Amino acid sequence: MLSQRQMKEWIPETIELFKSVMASNHAPFPEICIVSDKTMDRIRNSLLARTQSQAKLRVEIPAMETLHGPGGDAIIIYQNAFRGAYWDEESKGRFQHFLWHELGHFYALNMEDPADNYSRFMDQKPHPDEYEALLGYSFWSEFIAEVIACKVTPALEIDWEGYNWYPIRNELLRLLFGALNTSGMGINWYDLAFYIAKVTSDKTVLGFIDAAKKGVAKVRNTYNLFSSTEITFEEAGLDPIGMNDIADEPLRIIKDLYRYMELHLAEEEYWKVTYEDLETIGAIIHALERTILIAEFKETMRGSRRIQQ
């Protein structure tokens, strides 16, 4: 497990790299606290009181967490999340990306107009007549934090002619599968936000997509146990980001969301969001939820009829 001392050594460099990419938002940088299992509740409760954050509900323990409120900002790093990590460049890069994601939350939150009062959505409770805006904000907050992290994270140098793209594509498929296969619960907007952030903004992922489209990255076409040939993604009928595995109606809706977010990211101040944006994003996600649930219901009914027969 990474020691707190090692993390503290990496934090100043991580913050400086963030500052070198993102324009100043004139807010004081957040207090960063590293907690163990033993100190987690005491420190988090203290920071909740200081920041006056509405994010009191914690469903699971993440790698890191941002608290934001009228009293300021704080980032909590959960040491136990880095169990099994080593003091090497790969672990450092992973740690830095996680911290850039949390700094992305801090950045975007402090760029919001206080008059919009989006912080009312942070408690994740239903808000009368604002269900779609709440859905939109839930998606948006994770999407924009990951986009900002991707803007700061350097691209990995990868030989696309080899098969080093497998981990990248597998991660995209994991996020897409996680977003759409929730067994009667609609969709997982958290995984969907990360998926669309990565396919629009992650430099390494974009490099892979480009290499696949140009035919540089290839797949193995195995036709027996002892021999195989290399073919392009196009020849194999594969979409590098996995969208061609989705049914037509959900695919149409996801592409609508993808295009909307691409247009938003083309804006100069892409980290800002309006209430109309949130409602639009939420409406798209709500439509996707209904489509997935209806498809699951129809499949359940077909299964019931087969059992009865």
Helices and strands as residue ranges (DSSP letters): H 4-21, E 31-35, H 40-51, E 64-69, E 72-78, G 79-82, H 89-111, G 114-116, G 118-121, H 131-152, H 166-180, H 189-201, H 203-213, E 218-222, E 228-232, H 233-236, G 243-245, H 248-265, H 275-308
